[in-house]
């Protein structure tokens, strides 16, 4: 077993290499042992969903077998978005959930997002699962039951009944051949929208573009379609529909932290003084805007499970990441759901002049998207640690909860290790290109110095 697949907030690896049906079956048995130990209860009912990747059906069947032979009852949701698997816990009152998904990773990946009760496992809990699996002592219990349900119609009804649009808009929806394909277009039609679907056919090979809307190259078709059809805005979803990407009516990309400006302003209208959480990759302008509108902004670690845990601790009304994970506790359940978030965006734009107008008063800035640098899994954390030593500036505000973020008055930079991919992530923002290039080159030089010291080849940076 490759121990690195047990990550900070999920289990993820290469299908057929790191992962197999046998692994999935053992994971089902492992989860049952762990969950019974945590709850003190047997005969739990667990929701199981899967994405449309080529190995997901096989892994789901094996996982379900492992769960049932260990005494768990299973609610089989079939192919659906990750948020619908979370939704099932609230809607059907199950005791936990497991989603088989490679999320936004390339087609050769797969993995498992795991929850107990309404909480998603992360950190130490994931490592506890690994320890139980390695021990391999699985109890014998009466076989659990299996029930298949159609979660998509239930979800569509639930969401469409609470979104209140004021007019009809034209919207382009790019599902990227992922799990939003047979959910998002139907929801927007129920909301009265004119829908222009783009790559809304389930295909786990992702033949048209990589299923990650945080990468500008993956939004080219969406931008072109918005302009061609003179749409009011466009939405892109990742492979399992928990990340949203957006494009305004002019074809400009609206990143996750800018969406958070829009959403936080709306939430603060009805929840004055509410706590709103974002993460280390998000813009200074977001935190400043939350404060200006009377909110309590908190910067936290990147990661859907970590954010959800912090929301619960602080009773936050809203949270969101630069990567497009948006978590509404206002009028929703507090989990990341790109389809629900896009419906909330539709509602807000309906009551506004346009999507671009909602950000017209935001202080201008120049910034980079997430810059992802390939790096071996077993070296990335050591490189970050070494580079951070060279970037500690006494004249800046330093944030070390997740990598290193260095904030000056009018510009900032971040370097951190991804918890989901063999990648180092950097991001930069400033008031002008000169400052942006200055801080970016400083971080790149620090990372290359760290690489040289640790015997790693130099990294190549594209600008």
N, C-alpha and C positions, 0 to 999 in steps of 0.2 A: 504494500500500500504506500502510495506517495503521500507523506505526511503534510506536504505543503498545500494539498487541496482543502484542508480544514483551515479556512481563512478567518478573517476578523468577524465577518457577519454572514457568511454562508459557506457552503461546500461547492467547489468549482474546479473543473479540470478538463483535460482533453478526453472526449468520448472515445472509447475503445482502447485507450492507453491508461489514463488515470482512473477512468470510470468504466464500469461494466454492469451488466444485469446482476451478476453475483454480488458486486459491491452494493447495488441498490437494495437487493434483498436483505443483505446483512445490515444495511442502514435502517431498514424498516424494523428489524429485530432490535437493533441498538436503540432506536428512538423509543420503542415500546418499553424496554428495560429502564431507560433513563427517565421517561415520563412517569412511569409507575412509581419509581423511586422519588421523584419530585413531588408528586401529588398524593401519594399514598393510596391511589385508587387504581383498580383494574377496570377492564371493560370500557375504556375511553373511546370516544368517537372522534376520528380524525378526518378532516377534509384533505383530499389529494387532487391537485390540478397539474396540468402539464402544458408546456408550450408546443410549438409545431416543429421542433427540431427532429431530425431524422431518427434519433435514438430515444426520443422522449416517451413514445408509446411503450417501447421495450422496458425502459427503466421504470416507468409508472407501474406496469404490470408486476414487475419484480418487487418493487417497493411495497405495493399493496399486498403481495403474497407474504412478504416478511412481516408486515404489520399484523396481518390476520392470523398467521401462525403463532404470533406472540400475544394473541388475545385482543387486539385492537379491532374495533368496528370502523369501517371505512365508508366515507361518502365520496364516491368517485365523480369528480366534476368534469372529466374529459379535458379536451383542449380548450383552454381559456386564458385570459390575461392573469398575471400574478395578482393584481388588485382584486379580481373576482374571487380568487382563492382566499384572500384576506376577508373579503366581504362575506364569504360563506360562514366564517366563524361567528360573525355578528348576526347574520340572517337566519342561520340554522342552529345557532347556539352549540356548535361543536366544541370539543375540548382542545383542539389544536389544528394545525394545518401544515402540509408540506407541498411545496411547488417545485416541480421538476422543470428547470429552466437554465439556459446559459445566458439569460438576460440580454445585455447589449454586446456580448462577446461574439467573435466570429463563429461561423457555422460549425466548426469542428469542436467547439466547447459544449459542455452541458454542466448541470449542477443542481443544487437543492437549496431552496430557501425554506427555513424551518421555523415553526412557531409552536408555542405551548400556551394555551389560553389565548388571550388577545395580544401577547407579546411575541416579538420575533427574536430568536436566539442570536447572540453575538458573543465575541470575546471568549471569556472563560467557559461559557456554556458550550460553545462549539468544541472547545478542547476537552470538555467532559465527555461529549459524545465520542470523540476519538478514543479516549481512554476506555470507554465501555466497549467500543468495537474491538479494540486490540485485546481486551481481556477475553471477549468471546463467550462469556457465560450467559446464555440466553435461557430464560425459564420456559417451561412447557405449560401451556394454558389451552383451554377450549378455543377452537377457532372462532375468530370474530366474524361479524356479518359484513356484507357488501351491499351497498345501495347506490345506484346511479341516479344522478339528478341533473336537470337542465338549469344551470345557474345563470346563463346569459339572459333569457327572457325575464327572470326575476330581477336581475340587476338593471336592465333597461327600464323596466317599469318603475323601480324605486327611484332611479336618478331622474328620469324624465318628469316625474311628478313634483320634484322640488326645485327644478330650474325654471325661472320665470323670464323668458326673453320678451322683449317689447316689440320686436320687429323681425323680419326675415333677412338673414344675411347669406351671402355666398361664401362658402368655405371649402378650401382644398384640404383633404385629409390624406396624408402619406403614412400608411401603415408599415411600409417597408417589408411587406410579405410576412409580418409578424402577427401576434395574437390580437392586435387591435382590428385586424382585417374584417372580421365578422361581428364586431361590436360597435366601434366608433361610428361608422357610417350610418348604422341603424339608429343609434342614439341621436345623432344630429338631425336625421330625418324626423324623428319623433319631436324634436325641438322646433321643427318648422324650417330648418335651414335648407338652402339649395346646396347639395353636396356634390363636390367633384372628387371622386375617389382616385387615389394614386397608389398603385401596388397594393391593393386591398384583396389579394388572393393569398391564402396561407401557403407558404412554401419555405420549409426549414433550411433550404440551401441559400436563401436570401440572394436571389440571382440579380437583383437590380441595384442594390447598394447595401453596404454594411448597416446593420440595424441599430445605429447609434446616432440620435439627432443632435448630439453635442458637437459633432465634427462637421464643420461647415461644408466639406465636400459632399457629405451625405444629404445635404439640403438643397443641392443645385436643382434637382428636378422639381422640388416643391416651390422654390423661388420662381422658377420659370413658369410653372403652372399658375401661380398666384398672379403673375404679371399678364400672362396670356389670357386668362379668364376674367381679369379685373376683379378678383375676389377680394372680400373684405379682410381676410387673413388666411393663413395656412397653418396647419399643425402637423408635426412629425412625431411618430412614436417609436420607441425602441422595441426590441424583439419580444419582450414580455409585458410591454405597455405600462411600465411604472415610471418611465422618463418621458417628459414632454419637451419638444422643440417647437418654436413658433416663429412665424414670419409675418410682418405687418403688411398692409395693403400696398406698400411701396417696394416690397421684396427685401426689406431689411430684417436680418435675424434678430430676434428678441431672446437673449440668453436667459437662463434660469433665474439669475439674480435680478434681472430687469423685470421678469414676470413676477418675482416676489415683491417688487416695488408696487406693481399694479394690485396684486392680491392683498398685500398688507394694508394699503390705503383703504381698500374696500372693507376689510375685516375691522379695521380700527374705527370705521364709521359706526358700527354697531356694537363694538367692544372697546370702548375708550380705555387706554392704558394697558391693553392686552400685551402679553409676552409673545414675542415672535422670534423664532430661532432660524438662523442660517449657519453657514459653515465657512471654513477658512479660505475657500476659493472665491467667496462672494465679494462683490464690490464694496468699497468704502461708502459709496453713494447710497447703497441699500441701508446700511446701519445708520447713516446720517438722516436718511429720509424717514426711517421708522421713528427715530427720536424727534424729528420735526413734527411728526403727526401724532406725537404723544404716546408712542408705544415703547415697550421695554425690549430692546433688541439684544439678543444673546448670540455671540459667535461660538460655534461648537465644532466638534470633529466631523469629518466627512464619513458618510455611511448610513444607509437607510435604517438599520437596526439601532445604531447609536443615536440617531436623531429622534427616532420614535421613543426610545428610552428617556431621552432628555425632555421631550415633550410631556411625557407622563409625569416626570419628576417636577417640572415647573408649571404644569397645567397651561401650557402654551396653546393659543388659539390657532396658530399657523406655523408651519416650518417649511423650509425649502432649501434645495441645494443648487449650486451653479449647474450641476449635471442634469437638472430637470426633474429630480424627485421633488414633488410638492405634496405636503401633508396638511390637509385641512382637518382641524378639530371643530371648527365652526361649520355647522350644518353637515358634518361628515364624521368619520370614525377615527381620524388621526393617522391613517396609514397612507402611503404614497400611491397615488392613483392618477396616472396621466390622462386617462379618459375622463374621469370626473373633473380633473383640473381644467381640461379643455372645454368642458361644458360650462364651468364657472367663468372661464374666459369669454365664452360666447355670450353669456348673460351680461357680463360687464360691458363688452363692446356694444351690445345691443342698446344699452342705455347711454352710450357715449357717441361722440362724433365719429371716432375711428380709433383703431388700435394705436396708431402712431401718436394721436393727440393725447393719449393717456400718459405718455412719457415726455411730452413736449417741454415740460417745466423742469425736467431732471437735469442737474448740472452736467454739461458735456464732459466727456472723457475719452481718451483713447485706451484701448486695452487689447489684450490677446485672448483668444479662447483658451481652453485647457491645452497646454503643450505637453504631449506625451512622448517620453523618450524611452525606447526599449532598453530594458536592463534585466539581467539575470535575477530570478526570484530570490536566490540566496545571497545576493550582494546589495540589493537596492537599499535596505535599511541602514547598512553600514556606510554606504556612500552618502546617504542623507545626513547621517550623524556627523560625518567628517566634514561635509560641505557646510553644515550649519555653524561649525566652529569658526569658519572664515567669514560668516555673514552677520555675526553678532555685533550690531552697531549700537553703541550707547546713546546715540542721538535719536533712536527710533523706538517705537512701541513694538516689542517682540512678543509673539504668540507662539507657544511651543506645544500646544495641546495635540497637534497633528502635523508633524514635520516642523517647518519654521516659516512663519509669516513675519515680514519686516515692514511696518507701516511708518511712513513719514507723513508730513502734513498733507501733501498733495500727490503722493504716489506710493505704491507698495508692490512687494513681490512675495511669492510663495514658492516653496519647494517641499514636496512630500512624496512618500512612497504610496502607490496605489495598493489598496487591499484586495483588489479583484483581478489584477493583471500584472505580468512581469514588466512593470512600467514605473518610471519616475514622472511625476506630474509637476509642471510649473505653470504659474500664471502671473501676469503683470498688468498694472493699470497706472495711468498718469494723466496729467492735464494736457500734455503735449507729447509729440513723438520723440523729442529730444530726451525728455525725462524717462520716457518708456524704454528707449533703447539703452539709456545709461544704466538703469537698474537691471534690465534683462542681461546685458553683457556682464555685469557684476556677478549675477547668480550663475551664469554659464561658466565664467572663469572659476568660480568657487567649486562647482561640480567637477570640472576638468582637473583642477588641482587635487581634489579628493580622489578622483579616479587614478591619477598618476601615483599618489601616495599608496593606494591600496592595490596597485598592480593591475588596474583595469585600463583598457585602451581608451583613448579620448573619445568623447561623444561628438557627433556632428550635429550642428544646429542649422535648421533652415530658417530664413527670415523672409 
